[in-house]
């Protein structure tokens, strides 16, 4: 630690370390959204004089970030034109009849697609199809959804375009004077990594994945495991008035748990079985989706309006038009929607969001993984990974499909995009890949040309270009690149690298690389992978000379370590996207992902050393 302590004698290094530690705490605890943590870090580094405004904000104008913005639009055009319809049809086909066959399809077909299309929209597109397949085959979604996430993570390291983190690493490489990464710079290592990960998932014992949900010829598990939380009120003319819950039709006819009873200002908690019901009582229930839809047709109760406070109920007649069936004459549908990572709705309640007015959709119920939501429906603060059961007109649901804040999990019949422009969209995407490979034209220019071509040919509407861009990802990556500059200019990276050199000097090169890879992987599973790359690449590249390796090799080591997020739900945004729909528990992820992590820790350093020796 002597070199680090010496470096901290300089005020700029001390400030940089303080900002770094603050950012790590915020990333791990989640007190602030990751993009806000990044912006706060930039503000502190600039205001303290560690960086000039130009240095702190340089990342927002980097070629890598502009490339990513264009790539979001190109991906949206591919999905809108139906370029992946054949894949969706293959998943839904009769040939795929078991979970192991589905895992084979995900690893061998879906993973390579995520090499050129960001994995987040791929998971978003395939989630409804996979859930529908699970319902038809009576297979638990937990058997296939985590493999879907892991497959796209593996495929995302095949090319530079596979993940936003790859583009951030390319930008940091440029800042460090190593030059940007090329489109296929990662492929020599990414191919064996993908193949090894695929073999593991194909041969892994089925017991590593839980079976929760639709399995063993049961459509649902018990309400305590897969139920939604919703609210109902007792109208004055209900036959339930004067009855106890134990002997009421509510308990006899429906499989529900009553979590709370609110009577005026009085809040009553279980046990409630012998409590007599009164007109105006408001009940907080845990109930399965099927029973909730049946509850809508039972006139003895009425679904409460989540946006109205207790004591100000809406008349049942006002709700009847929208709360009766999964599809009525007005085009009403009942669908599940997921709050994906980065949703701007997270952190606010339905009442604060004025959800119905904003989205023209009524929230029927809320599900949060395996947790029981004890708050009232309108007051519950939404979190990433929450699943809402909505009822809305078909046009409103189609509008939600274009939103980055909500992911529609149900597949809508007759809602496939027009396919007239599918060949055009695929052709433009292929040219986008070929132009920087075969000509001197940079990748960023090829991506921007592809965006314009998609709009001109009608594959994407101009307004959809803006909606397709994930602002949270752009803010995070643009701000985090300032960390690498601050660590370099303050001397903090040199101090950390010198101490690591002293620690690793007696070790063989392979052992040193394996240790660094494992540390990177463990860090990225509790913190943003983009943050891991921004913080560790400047330090790792300083170790290149002592280890006798090119700096690019150490950059690749950190990049692959930060990309292999197989141990926690929050390690990668696709893990979080499948966590709720798969009914997973926290320990399910490391149980399935530990083997992959061990394989990658042993394999990636060997591949890097072989590449150096072969080059």
C-alpha positions in Angstrom: 0.0 0.0 0.0 3.1 2.2 0.1 2.7 3.6 -3.4 -1.0 4.3 -2.9 -0.3 6.1 0.3 2.3 8.2 -1.4 -0.1 9.0 -4.2 -2.7 10.2 -1.7 -0.3 12.9 -0.5 -1.6 14.8 -3.5 -5.0 16.5 -2.9 -6.3 15.6 -6.3 -5.7 11.9 -5.7 -7.3 12.1 -2.3 -10.4 13.8 -3.7 -10.6 11.3 -6.6 -10.4 8.4 -4.1 -13.1 10.0 -1.9 -15.4 10.4 -4.9 -14.6 6.9 -6.0 -15.6 5.4 -2.6 -18.8 7.4 -2.5 -19.7 6.2 -6.0 -19.0 2.6 -5.0 -21.3 2.9 -2.0 -24.1 4.4 -4.1 -23.7 1.8 -6.8 -23.8 -1.1 -4.3 -26.6 0.3 -2.1 -28.7 1.7 -4.9 -29.6 4.8 -2.9 -29.3 6.7 -6.2 -30.0 5.5 -9.7 -26.7 4.5 -11.4 -26.9 7.3 -13.9 -27.4 9.9 -11.1 -24.4 8.5 -9.3 -22.4 9.0 -12.5 -23.6 12.5 -12.9 -22.8 13.3 -9.2 -19.3 11.9 -9.6 -18.7 14.2 -12.6 -20.0 17.2 -10.8 -17.8 16.5 -7.8 -14.6 15.9 -9.8 -15.2 19.1 -11.9 -16.2 21.3 -9.0 -13.2 20.2 -6.9 -10.8 21.0 -9.8 -9.6 17.5 -10.4 -11.0 17.7 -13.9 -11.7 20.6 -16.2 -15.3 20.9 -17.5 -14.0 19.7 -20.9 -12.4 16.6 -19.4 -15.4 15.8 -17.2 -17.9 16.0 -20.1 -15.7 14.6 -22.9 -17.4 11.2 -22.5 -20.8 12.7 -23.7 -19.3 13.5 -27.1 -17.2 10.4 -27.5 -17.6 8.3 -30.7 -18.5 5.2 -28.6 -21.5 7.0 -27.0 -22.7 8.3 -30.4 -22.3 4.8 -31.8 -24.4 3.4 -29.0 -27.2 6.0 -29.5 -27.3 5.0 -33.2 -27.3 1.3 -32.3 -30.4 1.7 -30.2 -32.2 3.2 -33.2 -31.0 0.5 -35.6 -32.1 -2.2 -33.1 -35.5 -0.6 -32.8 -35.9 -0.6 -36.6 -35.0 -4.3 -36.8 -37.6 -5.2 -34.2 -40.2 -3.0 -35.7 -39.7 -4.4 -39.2 -40.1 -8.0 -37.9 -36.5 -9.0 -38.5 -36.6 -11.4 -35.6 -40.1 -12.9 -36.4 -38.6 -16.1 -37.7 -36.8 -16.5 -34.4 -40.0 -15.9 -32.4 -41.7 -18.5 -34.6 -38.9 -21.0 -34.1 -39.3 -20.6 -30.3 -43.0 -21.1 -30.5 -42.8 -24.1 -32.9 -43.8 -27.6 -32.1 -40.3 -28.9 -32.5 -39.2 -27.3 -29.2 -40.9 -29.5 -26.6 -38.6 -29.6 -23.6 -36.7 -27.0 -21.5 -33.3 -28.5 -22.5 -34.1 -28.1 -26.2 -35.2 -24.5 -25.5 -31.8 -23.9 -23.7 -30.0 -25.3 -26.8 -31.9 -22.9 -29.0 -31.2 -19.9 -26.7 -27.4 -20.7 -26.5 -26.8 -21.7 -30.1 -29.2 -19.3 -31.9 -30.2 -16.4 -29.7 -26.7 -15.8 -28.2 -25.0 -15.1 -31.6 -27.8 -12.6 -32.5 -26.9 -10.6 -29.3 -23.4 -10.1 -30.8 -24.8 -7.4 -33.1 -28.1 -6.4 -31.4 -27.9 -5.2 -27.8 -29.0 -8.0 -25.4 -31.6 -5.9 -23.5 -34.1 -5.5 -26.4 -33.6 -9.1 -27.4 -34.6 -10.2 -23.9 -37.5 -7.7 -24.0 -38.7 -9.1 -27.3 -38.4 -12.8 -26.4 -39.8 -12.7 -22.9 -43.5 -12.8 -23.9 -42.8 -15.5 -26.5 -41.0 -17.7 -23.9 -43.7 -17.2 -21.3 -46.4 -18.2 -23.8 -44.3 -21.3 -24.7 -44.0 -22.2 -21.1 -47.8 -21.9 -20.6 -48.5 -24.2 -23.5 -45.9 -26.8 -22.5 -46.7 -26.5 -18.8 -43.0 -25.9 -18.1 -41.9 -23.5 -15.3 -40.6 -20.2 -16.7 -37.8 -20.5 -14.2 -36.4 -23.4 -16.3 -35.6 -21.2 -19.3 -35.6 -17.4 -18.5 -32.3 -17.3 -16.6 -30.6 -19.3 -19.5 -32.1 -16.6 -21.8 -30.3 -13.9 -19.9 -27.0 -15.8 -19.6 -27.1 -16.7 -23.3 -27.4 -13.1 -24.4 -24.6 -12.1 -21.9 -22.3 -14.7 -23.5 -23.2 -13.5 -27.0 -22.7 -9.9 -26.1 -18.9 -10.5 -26.0 -18.6 -11.7 -29.5 -18.4 -8.3 -31.1 -18.0 -4.7 -30.1 -21.7 -4.0 -30.8 -22.9 -6.7 -28.4 -23.0 -4.6 -25.3 -22.9 -0.9 -24.2 -20.0 -1.9 -21.9 -17.9 -2.9 -24.9 -18.3 0.5 -26.4 -17.4 2.2 -23.1 -14.2 0.1 -22.9 -13.4 1.1 -26.5 -13.7 4.8 -25.5 -11.5 4.3 -22.4 -9.0 2.5 -24.6 -8.9 5.6 -26.8 -8.5 7.9 -23.9 -5.5 5.9 -22.6 -3.8 6.2 -25.9 -4.3 2.6 -26.9 -6.7 3.3 -29.7 -10.3 2.3 -30.0 -11.4 -1.3 -30.2 -12.3 -2.7 -33.7 -15.6 -4.3 -34.5 -14.1 -7.9 -34.1 -11.4 -7.1 -31.6 -13.2 -9.3 -29.0 -14.2 -12.2 -31.3 -11.1 -14.4 -30.9 -11.7 -14.6 -27.1 -15.5 -14.2 -27.4 -16.0 -17.3 -29.6 -14.5 -19.9 -27.1 -16.2 -18.1 -24.2 -19.6 -18.5 -25.9 -19.0 -22.1 -26.9 -17.8 -23.1 -23.4 -20.7 -21.3 -21.7 -23.1 -23.0 -24.1 -21.8 -26.4 -23.4 -22.1 -25.8 -19.7 -25.7 -24.7 -19.9 -26.6 -27.6 -22.2 -25.0 -30.2 -19.8 -25.7 -28.6 -16.5 -27.9 -30.7 -14.1 -31.5 -29.6 -14.3 -31.5 -29.3 -10.5 -29.5 -26.1 -10.7 -32.6 -24.3 -12.0 -35.7 -24.2 -9.8 -39.1 -25.3 -11.0 -41.5 -22.6 -10.0 -44.7 -21.7 -11.7 -46.1 -23.6 -14.6 -44.8 -27.1 -14.1 -46.0 -30.6 -13.2 -49.3 -30.0 -15.0 -50.2 -27.0 -12.7 -50.8 -23.6 -14.2 -49.9 -21.7 -11.1 -48.4 -22.2 -7.7 -50.0 -21.1 -4.5 -50.9 -17.4 -4.1 -48.2 -17.0 -1.5 -45.7 -17.9 -4.2 -47.0 -16.3 -7.4 -49.9 -14.1 -6.4 -50.5 -10.5 -7.2 -51.4 -7.8 -4.7 -54.7 -6.0 -5.4 -57.4 -4.0 -3.6 -61.2 -4.5 -3.5 -64.0 -2.6 -1.8 -67.3 -4.0 -0.5 -70.3 -2.1 -2.0 -73.4 -1.4 0.1 -75.6 -3.9 -1.8 -73.0 -6.7 -1.6 -74.1 -10.1 -0.1 -70.8 -10.0 1.9 -72.1 -7.3 4.2 -72.5 -8.7 7.7 -70.6 -12.0 6.9 -67.3 -13.0 8.4 -64.4 -13.7 6.0 -64.2 -17.3 7.1 -67.8 -18.0 5.9 -68.0 -15.6 3.0 -68.3 -16.4 -0.7 -65.0 -14.5 -1.1 -63.1 -17.2 0.7 -65.2 -20.2 -0.5 -65.1 -19.2 -4.2 -61.7 -17.7 -4.6 -58.2 -18.7 -3.4 -57.2 -15.4 -1.8 -55.2 -14.3 1.2 -56.6 -11.1 3.0 -53.5 -9.1 4.0 -55.3 -6.1 5.5 -58.7 -4.6 6.1 -59.2 -0.8 6.1 -62.4 0.6 7.6 -62.4 4.3 7.4 -59.3 5.5 9.2 -58.9 2.1 11.0 -56.3 -0.3 9.7 -56.9 -4.0 10.7 -54.3 -6.7 10.2 -54.6 -10.5 10.3 -56.0 -12.6 11.8 -59.2 -11.4 10.1 -61.1 -14.7 9.5 -63.8 -13.9 12.2 -64.1 -10.2 11.3 -67.5 -9.2 10.0 -67.5 -7.2 6.8 -69.2 -3.9 6.4 -70.1 -1.8 3.4 -67.2 0.4 2.3 -64.5 -1.9 3.7 -61.4 -1.9 1.7 -59.5 -5.2 1.5 -55.8 -5.8 0.4 -55.7 -9.2 -1.2 -53.0 -11.6 -2.5 -54.5 -13.5 -5.4 -53.5 -15.4 -8.6 -54.0 -13.8 -12.0 -56.8 -16.2 -12.9 -58.8 -15.6 -9.7 -58.2 -11.9 -10.1 -59.8 -11.9 -13.5 -62.7 -13.9 -12.1 -63.1 -11.4 -9.3 -63.8 -8.7 -11.9 -67.0 -10.5 -12.8 -68.2 -11.0 -9.2 -70.6 -8.1 -8.4 -70.3 -8.8 -4.7 -67.1 -6.8 -4.6 -65.5 -4.2 -6.8 -61.9 -3.6 -7.7 -60.6 -0.4 -6.0 -59.1 2.4 -8.0 -55.4 2.4 -7.1 -55.1 6.1 -7.7 -57.9 7.2 -5.4 -57.2 7.4 -1.6 -59.2 5.2 0.7 -62.5 6.9 1.7 -63.0 8.3 -1.8 -64.1 5.3 -3.8 -65.2 5.3 -7.4 -68.6 4.0 -8.2 -68.6 0.5 -9.6 -70.5 1.6 -12.7 -67.5 3.9 -13.5 -65.2 0.9 -13.5 -67.4 -1.7 -15.2 -66.6 -0.4 -18.6 -62.9 -1.2 -18.2 -62.7 -3.9 -15.6 -64.7 -6.9 -16.9 -62.9 -9.2 -19.3 -59.6 -9.8 -20.9 -60.9 -8.5 -24.2 -64.1 -6.6 -24.6 -65.8 -4.7 -27.5 -63.7 -1.6 -27.0 -60.5 -3.5 -27.7 -59.7 -3.8 -23.9 -56.9 -6.2 -23.0 -55.5 -7.5 -19.7 -51.7 -7.7 -19.9 -48.7 -8.1 -17.7 -46.0 -5.4 -17.9 -42.6 -5.4 -16.3 -40.6 -2.4 -15.0 -37.2 -3.0 -16.6 -33.8 -1.8 -15.3 -33.6 1.9 -15.9 -37.3 2.6 -15.9 -38.1 6.2 -14.9 -41.3 4.9 -13.1 -39.2 3.2 -10.4 -39.2 5.1 -7.1 -42.7 6.6 -7.4 -46.1 5.3 -6.5 -49.0 4.8 -8.9 -50.8 7.7 -7.3 -47.8 10.1 -7.7 -47.4 9.0 -11.3 -51.1 9.5 -12.1 -50.7 6.2 -14.0 -54.1 6.0 -15.5 -54.1 9.5 -17.0 -50.5 9.1 -18.2 -50.8 5.7 -19.9 -54.6 5.3 -20.4 -54.4 2.0 -18.5 -55.9 0.7 -15.2 -53.6 -1.1 -12.8 -55.4 -4.2 -11.5 -52.6 -5.7 -9.4 -48.9 -5.7 -8.5 -46.4 -8.6 -8.2 -42.9 -8.3 -6.8 -41.0 -11.6 -7.2 -41.5 -13.7 -4.2 -42.2 -10.8 -1.8 -45.5 -9.8 -0.5 -46.3 -6.2 -1.1 -47.9 -5.0 2.1 -48.5 -1.4 1.0 -51.8 -0.3 -0.5 -51.8 -0.6 -4.2 -51.8 3.1 -5.0 -49.2 3.9 -2.3 -46.7 1.1 -3.1 -43.4 2.6 -4.4 -42.6 0.8 -7.7 -39.3 -0.9 -8.1 -37.3 -2.3 -11.0 -38.5 -5.9 -11.7 -42.1 -5.3 -10.5 -44.8 -6.8 -12.7 -48.1 -4.9 -13.0 -51.3 -6.4 -14.3 -52.9 -3.7 -16.5 -56.2 -3.4 -18.4 -56.2 -0.9 -21.2 -57.4 -0.4 -24.8 -55.4 -2.1 -27.5 -54.0 1.2 -28.8 -52.7 2.1 -25.3 -51.0 -1.3 -25.0 -49.3 -0.8 -28.3 -48.1 2.6 -27.1 -46.6 0.9 -24.0 -44.7 -1.5 -26.3 -42.7 1.5 -27.6 -41.9 2.7 -24.1 -38.6 2.2 -22.4 -40.3 2.4 -19.0 -42.6 -0.6 -19.3 -42.1 -4.0 -21.0 -45.3 -5.7 -22.2 -44.9 -9.4 -21.3 -48.0 -10.7 -23.1 -47.8 -11.4 -26.8 -50.7 -9.7 -28.6 -52.3 -11.6 -31.4 -52.4 -9.9 -34.8 -49.9 -7.3 -33.5 -46.9 -8.3 -35.5 -45.1 -5.5 -37.3 -45.4 -5.1 -41.1 -42.9 -7.3 -42.9 -42.7 -5.4 -46.2 -39.5 -3.6 -45.1 -37.9 -6.6 -43.3 -35.4 -7.3 -46.1 -34.5 -3.6 -46.2 -33.9 -3.5 -42.5 -31.8 -6.6 -42.5 -29.8 -5.4 -45.5 -29.1 -2.1 -43.9 -27.9 -3.8 -40.7 -25.6 -6.1 -42.7 -24.1 -3.2 -44.6 -23.6 -1.4 -41.2 -21.3 -4.3 -40.2 -19.5 -4.7 -43.5 -18.7 -1.1 -44.2 -16.3 -0.6 -41.2 -14.8 -4.1 -41.8 -14.0 -3.7 -45.5 -13.5 0.1 -45.8 -11.7 2.8 -43.9 -15.0 4.3 -42.8 -15.2 4.3 -39.0 -17.9 2.3 -37.2 -19.6 5.4 -35.8 -20.1 6.8 -39.3 -21.5 3.4 -40.5 -24.0 3.3 -37.6 -25.2 6.9 -38.2 -25.6 6.2 -41.9 -27.6 3.1 -41.0 -29.9 5.1 -38.7 -30.6 7.6 -41.5 -31.2 4.8 -44.0 -33.7 3.1 -41.7 -35.7 6.4 -41.4 -35.5 7.2 -45.2 -36.7 3.7 -46.2 -39.6 3.7 -43.6 -38.2 1.0 -41.4 -38.3 3.5 -38.5 -40.3 6.6 -38.0 -38.4 9.8 -37.0 -40.1 10.0 -33.6 -39.1 6.5 -32.8 -35.4 7.3 -33.1 -35.7 9.5 -30.0 -37.9 7.0 -28.1 -35.5 4.1 -28.8 -32.6 5.8 -27.1 -32.1 4.6 -23.5 -31.3 7.9 -21.8 -30.3 6.3 -18.5 -27.6 4.2 -20.3 -26.3 7.2 -22.2 -26.0 9.3 -19.0 -24.3 6.5 -17.1 -21.7 5.7 -19.8 -21.1 9.4 -20.6 -20.4 10.2 -17.0 -18.3 7.2 -16.1 -15.6 7.7 -18.6 -14.5 10.7 -16.5 -13.4 8.3 -13.8 -10.6 6.9 -15.9 -9.4 10.4 -16.8 -9.4 11.4 -13.1 -7.6 8.3 -12.0 -4.9 8.9 -14.6 -4.4 12.6 -14.0 -4.4 12.4 -10.2 -1.9 9.6 -10.1 -4.3 7.3 -8.3 -4.1 4.6 -11.1 -0.3 4.6 -10.9 -0.3 4.1 -7.1 -2.9 1.3 -7.2 -1.0 -0.4 -10.1 2.3 -0.2 -8.3 0.9 -1.9 -5.2 -0.8 -4.5 -7.3 2.5 -5.1 -9.1 4.3 -5.7 -5.8 1.5 -8.1 -4.7 1.3 -10.1 -8.0 5.0 -10.1 -9.0 5.8 -13.5 -7.4 2.8 -15.1 -9.2 2.9 -16.7 -12.6 1.2 -14.6 -15.3 -1.7 -17.0 -15.6 -2.5 -16.9 -11.9 -2.2 -13.1 -11.8 -4.6 -12.8 -14.7 -7.1 -15.3 -13.1 -7.0 -13.4 -9.8 -7.7 -10.1 -11.6 -10.5 -11.6 -13.6 -12.2 -13.1 -10.6 -11.9 -9.8 -8.7 -13.4 -7.9 -11.6 -16.3 -10.4 -11.9 -17.1 -10.2 -8.2 -17.1 -6.4 -8.3 -19.3 -6.2 -11.3 -21.9 -8.5 -9.7 -22.6 -6.0 -7.0 -21.9 -2.9 -8.9 -22.6 -1.6 -12.4 -20.5 -3.4 -15.0 -19.9 -0.1 -16.7 -18.5 1.3 -13.4 -16.3 -1.8 -13.1 -14.8 -1.1 -16.5 -14.3 2.6 -15.9 -12.6 2.0 -12.5 -10.4 -1.0 -13.2 -9.2 -0.6 -16.8 -6.8 2.3 -16.0 -5.3 0.3 -13.1 -5.1 -3.0 -15.0 -3.4 -1.5 -18.1 -0.6 -0.2 -15.8 0.2 -3.8 -14.9 0.9 -4.7 -18.5 4.6 -4.0 -18.5 5.4 -5.8 -15.2 3.5 -8.9 -16.4 5.1 -8.7 -19.9 1.8 -8.3 -21.7 0.3 -5.8 -24.1 -2.0 -3.2 -22.4 -4.8 -4.3 -24.7 -4.7 -7.8 -23.2 -5.3 -6.4 -19.7 -8.1 -4.2 -21.0 -9.7 -7.3 -22.6 -9.3 -9.2 -19.3 -11.2 -6.5 -17.4 -13.8 -6.2 -20.1 -14.6 -9.9 -20.1 -14.6 -10.0 -16.4 -17.1 -7.2 -16.2 -19.3 -8.8 -18.8 -19.6 -12.2 -17.1 -22.3 -11.3 -14.6 -23.7 -14.7 -13.5 -23.8 -14.4 -9.7 -26.5 -11.8 -8.8 -29.8 -10.5 -10.2 -28.4 -7.0 -10.2 -25.2 -8.0 -11.9 -26.6 -7.4 -15.4 -29.8 -5.7 -16.4 -31.1 -8.8 -18.3 -30.7 -10.8 -15.1 -33.0 -8.3 -13.4 -35.5 -8.4 -16.3 -36.1 -12.2 -16.0 -35.9 -12.3 -12.2 -39.5 -11.4 -11.6 -41.2 -13.3 -14.5 -39.1 -16.4 -13.6 -40.2 -16.3 -9.9 -36.6 -16.6 -8.9 -35.1 -16.3 -5.5 -31.8 -14.4 -5.0 -29.8 -17.6 -4.4 -31.1 -19.2 -7.6 -28.9 -17.0 -9.7 -25.5 -17.8 -8.1 -26.4 -21.5 -7.9 -26.8 -21.6 -11.7 -24.1 -19.1 -12.4 -21.3 -20.3 -10.2 -20.2 -23.0 -12.6 -20.1 -20.5 -15.5 -18.1 -18.1 -13.3 -15.5 -20.8 -12.5 -15.2 -21.8 -16.2 -14.7 -18.2 -17.3 -12.1 -17.5 -14.6 -10.1 -20.4 -15.8 -10.7 -20.0 -19.5 -10.4 -16.2 -20.3 -6.8 -15.8 -18.8 -5.7 -18.8 -20.8 -7.2 -17.4 -24.0 -5.6 -14.0 -23.5 -2.1 -15.6 -22.9 -2.6 -17.8 -25.9 -3.5 -14.8 -28.0 -0.4 -12.9 -26.9 1.9 -15.8 -27.6 0.2 -16.5 -31.0 0.4 -12.8 -31.9 
